Amino acid sequence: MQEKIKAKVMDIRKMKRAIHRMTTEIIERNRNLKNLVIVGIRTRGIYLGKRISKLIKEMENVDIPVGVLDITLYRDDFSKIEAQHMVRKTEIDFSVAKKDILLVDDVLFTGRTIRAAMDSLIDLGRPKTIQLLVLIDRGHRELPIRADYVGKSLPTSKRELVQVKLKEIDHSDEVLITEQARLR
């Protein structure tokens, strides 16, 4: 099915501004940055997490490790998606026990991805805290989950899709609202 672009809601400038603002909020809220670690949810959460880590280094001269989390096996809809998704490796080379974890994803929708991510993290150890950062919060929650840091709240219909494009993967930085084109 073809997708029709309805709107471009963020360009490279707006994305940079949102990421910088959220990074400043992270620094203000986390007094002990040396206890902070970033865990990005595959795929785009990884690159957002790396950008935030780099900004914290530039602003505070503190290295924040970034891990990669694959939540495929923790999803509650795994049987529906197993044919479509390949399980990839979780790459966290630091202990999550007693750490302040910044969990990073591109879009918050129903909350099911975040629930799966928290289950996965807790299986690795007991964190001191888990904070959630998302570039886009599009609403339509099915679980009582909310982000601590939000780049942009974007009310959408359930028919609409939110596409986050990052230069590391997609060769551009932008957020689009698209809709499935209807067949006639």
C-alpha positions in Angstrom: 0.0 0.0 0.0 1.2 3.5 -0.8 1.5 6.2 1.8 0.4 9.7 1.2 2.4 12.5 3.0 -0.1 14.7 4.8 2.3 17.0 6.7 5.9 17.6 7.6 5.8 18.5 11.3 9.5 18.7 12.0 12.5 19.6 9.9 16.2 19.4 10.8 16.1 22.7 12.7 13.0 21.8 14.8 14.5 18.4 15.6 17.8 19.8 16.7 16.0 22.4 18.9 13.8 19.7 20.5 16.7 17.4 21.2 18.7 20.2 22.7 15.8 21.3 24.9 15.3 17.7 26.1 19.0 17.3 26.8 19.0 20.5 28.9 16.0 19.1 30.9 17.8 15.8 31.4 20.9 17.6 32.8 18.7 19.8 35.1 16.7 16.7 36.4 19.7 14.4 36.9 22.1 15.9 39.3 24.4 12.8 39.3 25.0 12.4 35.6 27.7 9.8 36.3 24.9 7.4 37.3 23.0 8.0 34.1 23.0 5.6 31.2 21.1 5.8 28.0 19.3 2.8 26.4 17.9 3.3 22.9 15.1 1.1 21.6 15.9 -0.3 18.2 16.1 1.3 15.7 15.7 5.1 15.9 15.9 5.3 19.6 19.6 4.3 19.4 20.5 7.2 17.2 18.5 9.7 19.3 20.2 8.3 22.4 23.7 8.8 20.8 22.8 12.4 19.9 21.8 13.1 23.5 24.9 11.5 24.9 27.1 13.6 22.6 25.2 16.8 23.6 25.7 16.0 27.3 29.4 15.5 26.7 29.6 18.9 24.9 27.6 20.6 27.6 28.8 18.9 30.8 31.9 17.0 29.8 30.5 13.8 31.1 30.5 10.6 29.0 27.1 8.8 29.1 27.2 5.2 27.8 24.6 4.3 25.3 23.2 0.8 25.0 20.9 -0.9 22.4 17.7 -2.7 23.4 15.9 -5.1 21.1 12.4 -5.7 22.5 11.1 -8.1 19.9 10.8 -11.1 22.2 9.1 -9.0 24.9 6.3 -7.7 22.7 2.8 -8.9 23.6 1.9 -9.1 19.9 5.0 -11.2 19.0 2.9 -14.0 17.3 1.5 -11.4 14.9 4.8 -9.9 14.0 7.2 -12.8 14.2 7.1 -13.4 10.5 7.8 -9.7 9.9 10.5 -8.9 12.5 13.9 -10.4 12.9 15.1 -10.7 16.5 18.3 -8.6 16.8 20.8 -8.4 19.6 20.5 -6.3 22.7 23.9 -4.6 23.2 24.2 -3.2 26.7 27.8 -3.5 27.9 27.2 -1.9 31.3 25.2 -2.9 34.3 21.7 -1.5 34.6 21.5 -2.3 38.3 21.1 0.8 40.5 21.5 3.1 37.4 19.3 5.9 36.3 18.3 4.7 32.9 17.1 7.1 30.2 15.0 4.9 27.8 14.8 6.5 24.4 12.4 5.9 21.5 11.3 7.9 18.5 7.5 7.7 18.8 5.2 7.0 21.8 1.9 5.6 20.7 0.0 2.8 22.6 2.7 2.3 25.3 3.2 -1.4 24.5 6.7 -0.9 23.2 7.7 0.9 26.3 6.2 -1.8 28.6 8.1 -4.4 26.7 11.3 -2.4 27.0 10.9 -2.0 30.7 10.3 -5.7 31.1 13.5 -6.4 29.1 15.5 -3.9 31.2 14.3 -5.3 34.5 15.4 -8.8 33.4 18.9 -7.4 33.1 19.0 -5.9 36.6 17.1 -3.6 38.9 17.6 0.0 37.8 17.4 2.9 40.4 15.1 4.8 38.0 13.8 4.5 34.5 13.0 7.8 32.7 11.4 7.9 29.2 12.3 10.2 26.4 10.5 10.3 23.1 10.8 12.6 20.1 7.1 12.4 19.3 4.1 11.6 21.6 1.2 10.9 19.4 -1.4 9.9 22.0 -3.8 6.9 21.8 -2.4 5.2 24.9 -3.5 1.7 25.7 -1.4 1.4 28.8 -0.8 4.0 31.6 2.6 5.2 30.3 3.8 8.7 29.8 7.1 10.2 28.8 9.3 12.3 31.1 10.8 14.2 28.1 8.8 14.9 24.9 10.2 16.6 21.8 6.7 17.3 20.4 3.2 16.2 21.3 1.4 15.5 18.1 -2.3 14.6 18.2 -3.1 12.2 15.4 -5.9 10.0 14.2 -5.4 6.3 14.4 -5.4 6.1 10.6 -2.4 8.4 10.4 1.2 7.2 10.7 4.1 9.2 12.2 7.4 8.6 10.4 10.6 9.8 12.1 13.4 10.0 9.7 17.0 10.3 11.0 20.0 11.1 8.9 21.9 8.1 10.3 19.4 5.7 8.6 17.2 7.7 6.3 19.7 10.4 5.1 17.5 13.2 6.4 16.1 14.5 9.7 12.4 15.1 9.6 9.1 14.0 11.0 6.1 13.3 8.7 2.5 12.5 9.1 1.4 10.1 6.5 -1.8 8.2 5.7 -2.4 5.0 3.9 -3.6 5.8 0.3 -7.0 4.3 -0.2 -7.6 2.0 -3.1 -10.4 2.9 -5.4 
